[in-house]
Amino acid sequence: MERRAFFKLIGISAAVAAGGTAYACSSGHGMLSLVPAAEDSSAYRIANDPQVSFSSEVDVLIVGSGIAGLSAAMAPAEAGHSVMVVDKLDLLGGESFSSNGIMRVSGSAFQKAAGIDTTAIEAWDARKQELADEGVPDIEFAKRLFVTAPDWIDHLVDTYQVELADPRAYVKGGGLSTVLLPKNGLGDMESFMVPLRNGLANKGVAFSTGLQAVAFIQDGGGAICGMRLLAVKNQAVSDIRAKRVVVATGGFASSQPLIHAYVPNQEQVASYTFASMGEGQMLCSGVGGKLAGMDKAGPLTGRVPQSCAWGMFAPAVIVDLAGKRFAREDDVNAAADACHADDRGHWWTIFDKQLIESSQSRSVAQVTAKYVKRLVGPCDTLDDLAKAMFMPAEALKAAFEEYDKTVESGKDEAFGRTLFLQKLIAPYYAFRQSPVRYKTRGGANTDGEGRLLNATGSPVSGVYCCGSVGASSLEGLASNGAFGMLVGQAVAKVLAEEEGSDVSSASA
């Protein structure tokens, strides 16, 4: 165990303004500083601990075990570097584990084997327009993630035996050829992330849960040389020395103070997540990293995210509490965003046996069994359905008449739906939803390799970011996974270069 000397106050950082403190010490190893995370009352006690004591040392410390963090672990582990992944939750996988599982990918070998030949470049124009409509600022980086995603998927399949659903099961029904799902469809992240976790463990990656990152540790030159971790259950402190630290802690959708500060128009919306507290952004800010774009409202989803995707794989009709259709059904965010924007409160997703018997039958069965109080049906008529949904039958019938005309015309002029534009047939079912926060935009500024940048655009030595903690992050598992893979490759490359330099110096 390597002992460090006593700390003294040396300055005020961005983290201090939000509740953190910076400390330094002098020893034979040079100056060290400890910068706690913001908005964590336990950080005050941790910051005032007068000494740093490194209990272990690794080449790469990754904070966050979601899809971005696990993907960042791949290249360093495969190159033989020591890697540790920590997460403050008790289970690995972060909030990726509870996602709907939709991955926007084009051009993977897995898809080509299923007869889907569209390449990422061919699919990019359509995806580019979608991202532009969402207000994504860095389109070039978005393109890089999109064209990297197929390589990411193929690496997971070939090296880690990650299992995916056969896309022919839903593409043949009119679904998206640019979508991949876990083996058992929507929500089945276990079959996706467990093989990746196990494969990384077999390559020597160490995993620790229940540990929250509360402070970076800097050396005298300002480079990050480790991280202070706090055990959530017993408040025990661990100081980990690391050559590189990768921050993959997600967004800040669960932090009411940060939502209030940056996205106040979503302040009254409940949060689906509970762990995305923005600690990574605050930690990065505390060591000079610049935050950007956090005032851009993130998309919303439903309280039960899986059901928000049902309209991508089978016919469905979305109506508000007054029985009016108000959003396209083949967009996972459209209903929640529109519901919040217009203060509609809740909405209903109406479906029939076409969804129950679709490629996503498992998702429908799981969701309706778990959330039986949100479900009505089967109802043999629209009158019966309207009564069960506590709305005027005339309004619901009018909505269906309008929808049926859209089906007959083959074009949804009102909302732009393109997938499964088909009529529903009795008996009918309806599932009630409400909008929630699950994703934020913006975060720590990074370069193309994921290195944390300060206000002048220079890298903060030793720190990388990937996934939703970064300002350039995008919506979705595939983009976060591709982001993580790129960062892992960059870290592995620089470590190899440093080792090569050390060998050359020793030889000289």
One Martini backbone bead per residue (centre of mass of N, CA, C, O) as a GRO file, in nm:
protein
  508
    1MET     BB    1   0.094   0.037   0.025
    2GLU     BB    2   0.060   0.373  -0.069
    3ARG     BB    3   0.168   0.660   0.082
    4ARG     BB    4   0.036   0.977   0.176
    5ALA     BB    5   0.030   1.286   0.251
    6PHE     BB    6  -0.080   1.575   0.350
    7PHE     BB    7  -0.335   1.805   0.311
    8LYS     BB    8  -0.409   2.110   0.125
    9LEU     BB    9  -0.535   2.400   0.039
   10ILE     BB   10  -0.522   2.530  -0.319
   11GLY     BB   11  -0.830   2.571  -0.435
   12ILE     BB   12  -1.073   2.668  -0.678
   13SER     BB   13  -1.324   2.497  -0.842
   14ALA     BB   14  -1.592   2.397  -1.013
   15ALA     BB   15  -1.675   2.196  -0.786
   16VAL     BB   16  -1.690   2.396  -0.550
   17ALA     BB   17  -1.940   2.557  -0.644
   18ALA     BB   18  -2.108   2.268  -0.592
   19GLY     BB   19  -1.931   2.140  -0.315
   20GLY     BB   20  -1.629   2.125  -0.348
   21THR     BB   21  -1.271   2.031  -0.301
   22ALA     BB   22  -0.925   2.128  -0.300
   23TYR     BB   23  -0.627   1.929  -0.266
   24ALA     BB   24  -0.284   1.903  -0.127
   25CYS     BB   25   0.047   1.754  -0.155
   26SER     BB   26   0.370   1.671  -0.021
   27SER     BB   27   0.619   1.463  -0.176
   28GLY     BB   28   0.833   1.244  -0.331
   29HIS     BB   29   0.594   1.247  -0.574
   30GLY     BB   30   0.467   1.509  -0.536
   31MET     BB   31   0.192   1.660  -0.623
   32LEU     BB   32  -0.140   1.638  -0.484
   33SER     BB   33  -0.492   1.613  -0.584
   34LEU     BB   34  -0.834   1.649  -0.451
   35VAL     BB   35  -1.154   1.606  -0.630
   36PRO     BB   36  -1.464   1.623  -0.560
   37ALA     BB   37  -1.773   1.567  -0.595
   38ALA     BB   38  -2.071   1.685  -0.648
   39GLU     BB   39  -2.357   1.662  -0.456
   40ASP     BB   40  -2.194   1.511  -0.203
   41SER     BB   41  -2.186   1.485   0.128
   42SER     BB   42  -1.954   1.270   0.155
   43ALA     BB   43  -1.726   1.445   0.021
   44TYR     BB   44  -1.642   1.611   0.263
   45ARG     BB   45  -1.510   1.384   0.427
   46ILE     BB   46  -1.320   1.286   0.210
   47ALA     BB   47  -1.163   1.553   0.162
   48ASN     BB   48  -1.063   1.564   0.480
   49ASP     BB   49  -0.884   1.351   0.426
   50PRO     BB   50  -0.528   1.369   0.472
   51GLN     BB   51  -0.502   1.095   0.290
   52VAL     BB   52  -0.343   0.894   0.049
   53SER     BB   53  -0.421   0.536  -0.029
   54PHE     BB   54  -0.300   0.300  -0.230
   55SER     BB   55  -0.449  -0.020  -0.288
   56SER     BB   56  -0.425   0.004  -0.611
   57GLU     BB   57  -0.320  -0.094  -0.955
   58VAL     BB   58  -0.382   0.036  -1.288
   59ASP     BB   59  -0.411   0.119  -1.612
   60VAL     BB   60  -0.743   0.101  -1.611
   61LEU     BB   61  -1.013   0.315  -1.514
   62ILE     BB   62  -1.365   0.242  -1.499
   63VAL     BB   63  -1.653   0.455  -1.472
   64GLY     BB   64  -1.880   0.243  -1.547
   65SER     BB   65  -2.107  -0.045  -1.665
   66GLY     BB   66  -2.205   0.019  -1.919
   67ILE     BB   67  -2.178   0.003  -2.254
   68ALA     BB   68  -1.945   0.206  -2.264
   69GLY     BB   69  -1.757   0.090  -2.045
   70LEU     BB   70  -1.731  -0.201  -2.157
   71SER     BB   71  -1.624  -0.113  -2.438
   72ALA     BB   72  -1.366   0.032  -2.321
   73ALA     BB   73  -1.236  -0.247  -2.211
   74MET     BB   74  -1.154  -0.416  -2.452
   75ALA     BB   75  -0.879  -0.321  -2.577
   76PRO     BB   76  -0.702  -0.322  -2.321
   77ALA     BB   77  -0.750  -0.620  -2.250
   78GLU     BB   78  -0.656  -0.741  -2.528
   79ALA     BB   79  -0.356  -0.601  -2.475
   80GLY     BB   80  -0.293  -0.669  -2.149
   81HIS     BB   81  -0.423  -0.475  -1.967
   82SER     BB   82  -0.514  -0.338  -1.678
   83VAL     BB   83  -0.861  -0.364  -1.560
   84MET     BB   84  -1.112  -0.149  -1.408
   85VAL     BB   85  -1.458  -0.182  -1.303
   86VAL     BB   86  -1.690   0.058  -1.178
   87ASP     BB   87  -1.989   0.071  -0.959
   88LYS     BB   88  -2.248   0.202  -0.758
   89LEU     BB   89  -2.395  -0.033  -0.811
   90ASP     BB   90  -2.473  -0.372  -0.742
   91LEU     BB   91  -2.492  -0.390  -1.053
   92LEU     BB   92  -2.411  -0.461  -1.355
   93GLY     BB   93  -2.484  -0.223  -1.645
   94GLY     BB   94  -2.651  -0.021  -1.548
   95GLU     BB   95  -2.893   0.138  -1.750
   96SER     BB   96  -2.862  -0.052  -1.994
   97PHE     BB   97  -3.006  -0.305  -1.866
   98SER     BB   98  -3.302  -0.130  -1.878
   99SER     BB   99  -3.335  -0.118  -2.167
  100ASN     BB  100  -3.485  -0.177  -2.486
  101GLY     BB  101  -3.235  -0.261  -2.706
  102ILE     BB  102  -3.199  -0.054  -2.921
  103MET     BB  103  -3.007  -0.064  -3.237
  104ARG     BB  104  -2.836   0.156  -3.454
  105VAL     BB  105  -2.761  -0.041  -3.744
  106SER     BB  106  -2.528  -0.058  -4.030
  107GLY     BB  107  -2.330  -0.311  -4.196
  108SER     BB  108  -2.312  -0.569  -4.065
  109ALA     BB  109  -2.235  -0.899  -4.077
  110PHE     BB  110  -2.493  -0.994  -3.941
  111GLN     BB  111  -2.684  -0.860  -4.148
  112LYS     BB  112  -2.570  -0.986  -4.406
  113ALA     BB  113  -2.641  -1.282  -4.319
  114ALA     BB  114  -2.962  -1.181  -4.332
  115GLY     BB  115  -2.980  -0.996  -4.611
  116ILE     BB  116  -2.863  -0.710  -4.513
  117ASP     BB  117  -2.692  -0.462  -4.728
  118THR     BB  118  -2.688  -0.207  -4.579
  119THR     BB  119  -2.490   0.049  -4.529
  120ALA     BB  120  -2.380   0.307  -4.345
  121ILE     BB  121  -2.352   0.507  -4.578
  122GLU     BB  122  -2.636   0.457  -4.701
  123ALA     BB  123  -2.784   0.531  -4.411
  124TRP     BB  124  -2.685   0.821  -4.331
  125ASP     BB  125  -2.877   1.035  -4.449
  126ALA     BB  126  -3.121   0.959  -4.274
  127ARG     BB  127  -2.977   0.987  -4.000
  128LYS     BB  128  -2.882   1.278  -4.030
  129GLN     BB  129  -3.166   1.404  -4.033
  130GLU     BB  130  -3.255   1.308  -3.756
  131LEU     BB  131  -3.025   1.453  -3.598
  132ALA     BB  132  -3.086   1.737  -3.698
  133ASP     BB  133  -3.379   1.745  -3.581
  134GLU     BB  134  -3.254   1.706  -3.279
  135GLY     BB  135  -2.986   1.900  -3.259
  136VAL     BB  136  -2.718   1.789  -3.338
  137PRO     BB  137  -2.404   1.938  -3.350
  138ASP     BB  138  -2.201   1.679  -3.414
  139ILE     BB  139  -2.211   1.526  -3.710
  140GLU     BB  140  -1.931   1.400  -3.754
  141PHE     BB  141  -1.929   1.229  -3.496
  142ALA     BB  142  -2.190   1.082  -3.555
  143LYS     BB  143  -2.080   0.940  -3.804
  144ARG     BB  144  -1.855   0.787  -3.667
  145LEU     BB  145  -2.041   0.618  -3.487
  146PHE     BB  146  -2.215   0.491  -3.712
  147VAL     BB  147  -1.965   0.351  -3.868
  148THR     BB  148  -1.872   0.190  -3.601
  149ALA     BB  149  -2.109   0.009  -3.504
  150PRO     BB  150  -2.065  -0.252  -3.680
  151ASP     BB  151  -1.790  -0.322  -3.553
  152TRP     BB  152  -1.893  -0.350  -3.269
  153ILE     BB  153  -2.092  -0.578  -3.314
  154ASP     BB  154  -1.895  -0.785  -3.441
  155HIS     BB  155  -1.710  -0.800  -3.194
  156LEU     BB  156  -1.920  -0.907  -2.995
  157VAL     BB  157  -1.989  -1.165  -3.153
  158ASP     BB  158  -1.695  -1.286  -3.205
  159THR     BB  159  -1.559  -1.237  -2.903
  160TYR     BB  160  -1.837  -1.245  -2.691
  161GLN     BB  161  -2.109  -1.389  -2.779
  162VAL     BB  162  -2.324  -1.209  -2.861
  163GLU     BB  163  -2.680  -1.195  -2.873
  164LEU     BB  164  -2.910  -1.187  -3.149
  165ALA     BB  165  -3.161  -1.107  -3.335
  166ASP     BB  166  -3.332  -1.191  -3.608
  167PRO     BB  167  -3.412  -0.950  -3.842
  168ARG     BB  168  -3.617  -1.115  -4.020
  169ALA     BB  169  -3.857  -1.110  -3.812
  170TYR     BB  170  -3.906  -0.777  -3.874
  171VAL     BB  171  -3.836  -0.691  -4.166
  172LYS     BB  172  -4.059  -0.860  -4.319
  173GLY     BB  173  -4.289  -0.670  -4.165
  174GLY     BB  174  -4.157  -0.358  -4.203
  175GLY     BB  175  -3.918  -0.307  -4.054
  176LEU     BB  176  -3.614  -0.218  -3.954
  177SER     BB  177  -3.291  -0.248  -4.105
  178THR     BB  178  -3.144  -0.047  -3.867
  179VAL     BB  179  -3.212  -0.280  -3.651
  180LEU     BB  180  -3.114  -0.408  -3.335
  181LEU     BB  181  -3.146  -0.697  -3.114
  182PRO     BB  182  -3.170  -0.890  -2.883
  183LYS     BB  183  -3.238  -1.215  -2.882
  184ASN     BB  184  -3.544  -1.155  -2.723
  185GLY     BB  185  -3.561  -0.858  -2.763
  186LEU     BB  186  -3.715  -0.641  -2.599
  187GLY     BB  187  -3.523  -0.596  -2.297
  188ASP     BB  188  -3.280  -0.821  -2.353
  189MET     BB  189  -2.987  -0.748  -2.190
  190GLU     BB  190  -2.868  -1.010  -2.078
  191SER     BB  191  -2.781  -1.149  -2.357
  192PHE     BB  192  -2.579  -0.905  -2.409
  193MET     BB  193  -2.405  -0.831  -2.135
  194VAL     BB  194  -2.307  -1.095  -2.006
  195PRO     BB  195  -2.102  -1.190  -2.222
  196LEU     BB  196  -1.928  -0.938  -2.202
  197ARG     BB  197  -1.854  -0.957  -1.907
  198ASN     BB  198  -1.734  -1.245  -1.916
  199GLY     BB  199  -1.520  -1.188  -2.131
  200LEU     BB  200  -1.368  -0.974  -1.968
  201ALA     BB  201  -1.303  -1.151  -1.725
  202ASN     BB  202  -1.133  -1.360  -1.896
  203LYS     BB  203  -0.927  -1.103  -1.960
  204GLY     BB  204  -0.897  -0.964  -1.648
  205VAL     BB  205  -1.128  -0.803  -1.558
  206ALA     BB  206  -1.220  -0.594  -1.300
  207PHE     BB  207  -1.496  -0.599  -1.064
  208SER     BB  208  -1.688  -0.329  -0.898
  209THR     BB  209  -1.934  -0.271  -0.661
  210GLY     BB  210  -2.051  -0.006  -0.469
  211LEU     BB  211  -1.874   0.232  -0.617
  212GLN     BB  212  -1.804   0.573  -0.572
  213ALA     BB  213  -1.705   0.849  -0.736
  214VAL     BB  214  -1.543   1.146  -0.561
  215ALA     BB  215  -1.232   1.157  -0.684
  216PHE     BB  216  -0.964   1.292  -0.807
  217ILE     BB  217  -0.612   1.225  -0.874
  218GLN     BB  218  -0.329   1.433  -0.867
  219ASP     BB  219  -0.045   1.542  -0.982
  220GLY     BB  220   0.192   1.791  -1.004
  221GLY     BB  221   0.120   1.819  -1.330
  222GLY     BB  222  -0.212   1.751  -1.346
  223ALA     BB  223  -0.231   1.457  -1.359
  224ILE     BB  224  -0.402   1.175  -1.363
  225CYS     BB  225  -0.356   0.898  -1.102
  226GLY     BB  226  -0.667   0.870  -1.002
  227MET     BB  227  -0.921   0.737  -0.765
  228ARG     BB  228  -1.183   0.804  -0.548
  229LEU     BB  229  -1.363   0.570  -0.346
  230LEU     BB  230  -1.704   0.487  -0.233
  231ALA     BB  231  -1.874   0.298  -0.025
  232VAL     BB  232  -2.210   0.283  -0.004
  233LYS     BB  233  -2.259   0.107   0.261
  234ASN     BB  234  -1.974   0.191   0.456
  235GLN     BB  235  -1.776   0.434   0.353
  236ALA     BB  236  -1.537   0.323   0.227
  237VAL     BB  237  -1.202   0.382   0.122
  238SER     BB  238  -1.063   0.409  -0.219
  239ASP     BB  239  -0.740   0.419  -0.373
  240ILE     BB  240  -0.674   0.445  -0.726
  241ARG     BB  241  -0.433   0.367  -0.942
  242ALA     BB  242  -0.394   0.529  -1.275
  243LYS     BB  243  -0.310   0.597  -1.599
  244ARG     BB  244  -0.623   0.575  -1.673
  245VAL     BB  245  -0.941   0.750  -1.697
  246VAL     BB  246  -1.281   0.641  -1.741
  247VAL     BB  247  -1.579   0.817  -1.806
  248ALA     BB  248  -1.913   0.627  -1.763
  249THR     BB  249  -2.184   0.771  -1.591
  250GLY     BB  250  -2.361   0.938  -1.763
  251GLY     BB  251  -2.607   1.134  -1.690
  252PHE     BB  252  -2.870   1.376  -1.526
  253ALA     BB  253  -3.181   1.280  -1.493
  254SER     BB  254  -3.178   1.236  -1.158
  255SER     BB  255  -3.101   1.544  -1.119
  256GLN     BB  256  -3.272   1.802  -1.000
  257PRO     BB  257  -3.062   2.034  -0.985
  258LEU     BB  258  -2.962   2.005  -1.283
  259ILE     BB  259  -3.231   2.033  -1.420
  260HIS     BB  260  -3.290   2.311  -1.304
  261ALA     BB  261  -3.031   2.449  -1.430
  262TYR     BB  262  -3.063   2.333  -1.748
  263VAL     BB  263  -3.383   2.185  -1.759
  264PRO     BB  264  -3.661   2.329  -1.644
  265ASN     BB  265  -3.891   2.207  -1.840
  266GLN     BB  266  -3.830   1.906  -1.682
  267GLU     BB  267  -3.882   1.929  -1.369
  268GLN     BB  268  -4.190   1.791  -1.366
  269VAL     BB  269  -4.054   1.533  -1.453
  270ALA     BB  270  -4.007   1.228  -1.418
  271SER     BB  271  -3.781   0.963  -1.334
  272TYR     BB  272  -3.664   0.660  -1.445
  273THR     BB  273  -3.414   0.714  -1.313
  274PHE     BB  274  -3.156   0.703  -1.022
  275ALA     BB  275  -2.825   0.721  -1.119
  276SER     BB  276  -2.826   0.992  -1.300
  277MET     BB  277  -2.635   1.250  -1.134
  278GLY     BB  278  -2.365   1.388  -1.271
  279GLU     BB  279  -2.078   1.322  -1.152
  280GLY     BB  280  -1.898   1.321  -1.401
  281GLN     BB  281  -1.931   1.615  -1.483
  282MET     BB  282  -1.827   1.734  -1.210
  283LEU     BB  283  -1.552   1.602  -1.207
  284CYS     BB  284  -1.452   1.722  -1.475
  285SER     BB  285  -1.486   2.016  -1.388
  286GLY     BB  286  -1.283   1.999  -1.138
  287VAL     BB  287  -1.032   1.944  -1.369
  288GLY     BB  288  -1.120   2.157  -1.621
  289GLY     BB  289  -1.356   2.068  -1.762
  290LYS     BB  290  -1.580   2.118  -2.020
  291LEU     BB  291  -1.910   2.220  -2.042
  292ALA     BB  292  -2.176   2.116  -2.282
  293GLY     BB  293  -2.518   2.119  -2.379
  294MET     BB  294  -2.705   2.086  -2.106
  295ASP     BB  295  -2.955   2.279  -2.218
  296LYS     BB  296  -3.049   2.038  -2.383
  297ALA     BB  297  -3.313   1.867  -2.437
  298GLY     BB  298  -3.413   1.563  -2.376
  299PRO     BB  299  -3.557   1.286  -2.433
  300LEU     BB  300  -3.846   1.104  -2.391
  301THR     BB  301  -4.035   0.859  -2.212
  302GLY     BB  302  -4.175   0.591  -2.076
  303ARG     BB  303  -4.231   0.419  -1.791
  304VAL     BB  304  -4.239   0.187  -2.027
  305PRO     BB  305  -4.017   0.160  -2.274
  306GLN     BB  306  -4.093  -0.087  -2.446
  307SER     BB  307  -4.382   0.019  -2.539
  308CYS     BB  308  -4.263   0.257  -2.720
  309ALA     BB  309  -4.170   0.026  -2.952
  310TRP     BB  310  -4.411  -0.135  -3.073
  311GLY     BB  311  -4.469   0.046  -3.340
  312MET     BB  312  -4.210  -0.085  -3.494
  313PHE     BB  313  -4.353  -0.407  -3.502
  314ALA     BB  314  -4.658  -0.296  -3.505
  315PRO     BB  315  -4.963  -0.215  -3.480
  316ALA     BB  316  -5.068   0.119  -3.361
  317VAL     BB  317  -5.243   0.344  -3.127
  318ILE     BB  318  -5.226   0.684  -3.027
  319VAL     BB  319  -5.376   0.830  -2.731
  320ASP     BB  320  -5.534   1.034  -2.538
  321LEU     BB  321  -5.763   1.104  -2.283
  322ALA     BB  322  -5.964   1.214  -2.531
  323GLY     BB  323  -5.898   1.023  -2.800
  324LYS     BB  324  -5.643   1.155  -2.940
  325ARG     BB  325  -5.435   1.169  -3.193
  326PHE     BB  326  -5.064   1.287  -3.141
  327ALA     BB  327  -4.864   1.049  -3.255
  328ARG     BB  328  -4.621   0.860  -3.354
  329GLU     BB  329  -4.567   0.500  -3.327
  330ASP     BB  330  -4.251   0.468  -3.465
  331ASP     BB  331  -4.156   0.640  -3.205
  332VAL     BB  332  -4.010   0.632  -2.889
  333ASN     BB  333  -4.055   0.967  -2.823
  334ALA     BB  334  -4.311   1.113  -2.932
  335ALA     BB  335  -4.528   1.080  -2.710
  336ALA     BB  336  -4.373   1.196  -2.467
  337ASP     BB  337  -4.304   1.472  -2.585
  338ALA     BB  338  -4.599   1.559  -2.655
  339CYS     BB  339  -4.725   1.519  -2.377
  340HIS     BB  340  -4.550   1.733  -2.236
  341ALA     BB  341  -4.586   1.983  -2.424
  342ASP     BB  342  -4.928   1.953  -2.385
  343ASP     BB  343  -5.025   1.851  -2.107
  344ARG     BB  344  -5.160   1.538  -2.107
  345GLY     BB  345  -5.007   1.326  -1.897
  346HIS     BB  346  -5.133   1.082  -2.077
  347TRP     BB  347  -5.134   0.760  -2.252
  348TRP     BB  348  -5.236   0.539  -2.523
  349THR     BB  349  -5.172   0.203  -2.634
  350ILE     BB  350  -5.310   0.053  -2.914
  351PHE     BB  351  -5.389  -0.298  -2.966
  352ASP     BB  352  -5.340  -0.628  -3.103
  353LYS     BB  353  -5.265  -0.945  -3.215
  354GLN     BB  354  -5.028  -0.848  -3.393
  355LEU     BB  355  -4.847  -0.790  -3.145
  356ILE     BB  356  -4.876  -1.054  -2.981
  357GLU     BB  357  -4.764  -1.215  -3.265
  358SER     BB  358  -4.502  -1.093  -3.283
  359SER     BB  359  -4.160  -1.049  -3.242
  360GLN     BB  360  -4.267  -0.903  -2.947
  361SER     BB  361  -4.422  -1.104  -2.755
  362ARG     BB  362  -4.244  -1.110  -2.504
  363SER     BB  363  -4.272  -0.814  -2.424
  364VAL     BB  364  -4.578  -0.807  -2.395
  365ALA     BB  365  -4.602  -1.025  -2.177
  366GLN     BB  366  -4.421  -0.895  -1.963
  367VAL     BB  367  -4.552  -0.616  -1.935
  368THR     BB  368  -4.855  -0.698  -1.884
  369ALA     BB  369  -4.788  -0.870  -1.630
  370LYS     BB  370  -4.645  -0.642  -1.459
  371TYR     BB  371  -4.871  -0.405  -1.576
  372VAL     BB  372  -5.187  -0.467  -1.529
  373LYS     BB  373  -5.301  -0.175  -1.441
  374ARG     BB  374  -5.236  -0.054  -1.746
  375LEU     BB  375  -5.446  -0.260  -1.855
  376VAL     BB  376  -5.674  -0.315  -2.126
  377GLY     BB  377  -5.847  -0.596  -2.184
  378PRO     BB  378  -6.036  -0.732  -2.390
  379CYS     BB  379  -6.209  -0.558  -2.668
  380ASP     BB  380  -6.466  -0.587  -2.908
  381THR     BB  381  -6.505  -0.273  -2.890
  382LEU     BB  382  -6.483   0.069  -2.888
  383ASP     BB  383  -6.685   0.111  -2.667
  384ASP     BB  384  -6.549  -0.070  -2.458
  385LEU     BB  385  -6.275   0.068  -2.463
  386ALA     BB  386  -6.362   0.352  -2.380
  387LYS     BB  387  -6.480   0.270  -2.108
  388ALA     BB  388  -6.207   0.151  -1.994
  389MET     BB  389  -6.062   0.451  -2.055
  390PHE     BB  390  -6.243   0.696  -1.985
  391MET     BB  391  -6.395   0.776  -2.269
  392PRO     BB  392  -6.528   0.891  -2.543
  393ALA     BB  393  -6.645   0.710  -2.801
  394GLU     BB  394  -6.651   0.925  -3.027
  395ALA     BB  395  -6.350   1.000  -3.013
  396LEU     BB  396  -6.228   0.721  -3.072
  397LYS     BB  397  -6.372   0.674  -3.342
  398ALA     BB  398  -6.251   0.923  -3.482
  399ALA     BB  399  -5.958   0.831  -3.462
  400PHE     BB  400  -5.997   0.569  -3.629
  401GLU     BB  401  -6.103   0.697  -3.885
  402GLU     BB  402  -5.849   0.864  -3.938
  403TYR     BB  403  -5.650   0.628  -3.939
  404ASP     BB  404  -5.783   0.456  -4.166
  405LYS     BB  405  -5.735   0.671  -4.385
  406THR     BB  406  -5.430   0.659  -4.367
  407VAL     BB  407  -5.404   0.366  -4.450
  408GLU     BB  408  -5.546   0.392  -4.728
  409SER     BB  409  -5.335   0.612  -4.835
  410GLY     BB  410  -5.030   0.543  -4.716
  411LYS     BB  411  -5.028   0.827  -4.541
  412ASP     BB  412  -4.894   1.030  -4.272
  413GLU     BB  413  -4.964   1.358  -4.257
  414ALA     BB  414  -4.962   1.432  -3.947
  415PHE     BB  415  -4.684   1.237  -3.836
  416GLY     BB  416  -4.507   1.024  -4.030
  417ARG     BB  417  -4.576   0.743  -4.047
  418THR     BB  418  -4.432   0.414  -4.183
  419LEU     BB  419  -4.479   0.182  -3.985
  420PHE     BB  420  -4.732  -0.022  -3.973
  421LEU     BB  421  -4.974   0.085  -4.169
  422GLN     BB  422  -5.239  -0.055  -3.998
  423LYS     BB  423  -5.510  -0.210  -3.908
  424LEU     BB  424  -5.723  -0.270  -3.648
  425ILE     BB  425  -5.841  -0.567  -3.467
  426ALA     BB  426  -6.058  -0.723  -3.307
  427PRO     BB  427  -5.940  -0.725  -3.022
  428TYR     BB  428  -5.866  -0.481  -2.778
  429TYR     BB  429  -5.589  -0.291  -2.649
  430ALA     BB  430  -5.451  -0.104  -2.357
  431PHE     BB  431  -5.170   0.117  -2.270
  432ARG     BB  432  -5.050   0.301  -2.005
  433GLN     BB  433  -4.883   0.627  -2.008
  434SER     BB  434  -4.587   0.823  -1.907
  435PRO     BB  435  -4.367   1.070  -1.880
  436VAL     BB  436  -3.999   1.051  -1.881
  437ARG     BB  437  -3.685   1.065  -1.772
  438TYR     BB  438  -3.356   0.927  -1.931
  439LYS     BB  439  -3.220   1.170  -2.098
  440THR     BB  440  -2.929   1.356  -2.167
  441ARG     BB  441  -2.757   1.638  -2.272
  442GLY     BB  442  -2.452   1.670  -2.269
  443GLY     BB  443  -2.120   1.774  -2.128
  444ALA     BB  444  -1.819   1.666  -2.180
  445ASN     BB  445  -1.555   1.766  -2.344
  446THR     BB  446  -1.426   1.617  -2.647
  447ASP     BB  447  -1.251   1.440  -2.848
  448GLY     BB  448  -1.224   1.186  -3.085
  449GLU     BB  449  -1.088   1.003  -2.830
  450GLY     BB  450  -1.219   1.116  -2.542
  451ARG     BB  451  -1.073   1.352  -2.441
  452LEU     BB  452  -1.056   1.574  -2.206
  453LEU     BB  453  -1.156   1.917  -2.216
  454ASN     BB  454  -1.088   2.234  -2.189
  455ALA     BB  455  -1.148   2.570  -2.246
  456THR     BB  456  -0.898   2.561  -2.474
  457GLY     BB  457  -0.889   2.246  -2.592
  458SER     BB  458  -0.726   2.088  -2.392
  459PRO     BB  459  -0.608   1.821  -2.247
  460VAL     BB  460  -0.676   1.622  -1.975
  461SER     BB  461  -0.466   1.448  -1.813
  462GLY     BB  462  -0.587   1.103  -1.805
  463VAL     BB  463  -0.880   1.173  -1.939
  464TYR     BB  464  -1.184   1.002  -2.021
  465CYS     BB  465  -1.483   0.990  -2.232
  466CYS     BB  466  -1.811   0.819  -2.242
  467GLY     BB  467  -2.105   0.860  -2.351
  468SER     BB  468  -2.341   1.053  -2.167
  469VAL     BB  469  -2.106   1.236  -2.039
  470GLY     BB  470  -2.082   1.351  -2.316
  471ALA     BB  471  -2.136   1.608  -2.544
  472SER     BB  472  -2.129   1.387  -2.806
  473SER     BB  473  -2.358   1.231  -2.739
  474LEU     BB  474  -2.605   0.985  -2.809
  475GLU     BB  475  -2.866   0.812  -2.895
  476GLY     BB  476  -2.800   0.504  -2.773
  477LEU     BB  477  -2.630   0.206  -2.766
  478ALA     BB  478  -2.449   0.213  -3.021
  479SER     BB  479  -2.314   0.488  -2.977
  480ASN     BB  480  -2.200   0.424  -2.695
  481GLY     BB  481  -2.041   0.175  -2.778
  482ALA     BB  482  -1.865   0.312  -2.994
  483PHE     BB  483  -1.744   0.521  -2.809
  484GLY     BB  484  -1.608   0.319  -2.618
  485MET     BB  485  -1.431   0.176  -2.827
  486LEU     BB  486  -1.266   0.424  -2.914
  487VAL     BB  487  -1.149   0.483  -2.637
  488GLY     BB  488  -1.012   0.210  -2.590
  489GLN     BB  489  -0.824   0.232  -2.835
  490ALA     BB  490  -0.680   0.492  -2.747
  491VAL     BB  491  -0.570   0.386  -2.480
  492ALA     BB  492  -0.411   0.143  -2.588
  493LYS     BB  493  -0.224   0.309  -2.771
  494VAL     BB  494  -0.087   0.495  -2.556
  495LEU     BB  495   0.022   0.265  -2.380
  496ALA     BB  496   0.199   0.137  -2.598
  497GLU     BB  497   0.374   0.387  -2.648
  498GLU     BB  498   0.483   0.409  -2.357
  499GLU     BB  499   0.612   0.128  -2.347
  500GLY     BB  500   0.797   0.174  -2.588
  501SER     BB  501   0.950   0.411  -2.461
  502ASP     BB  502   1.056   0.259  -2.213
  503VAL     BB  503   1.219   0.048  -2.371
  504SER     BB  504   1.403   0.247  -2.523
  505SER     BB  505   1.527   0.378  -2.270
  506ALA     BB  506   1.645   0.120  -2.149
  507SER     BB  507   1.828   0.050  -2.392
  508ALA     BB  508   1.988   0.331  -2.382
   0.00000   0.00000   0.00000
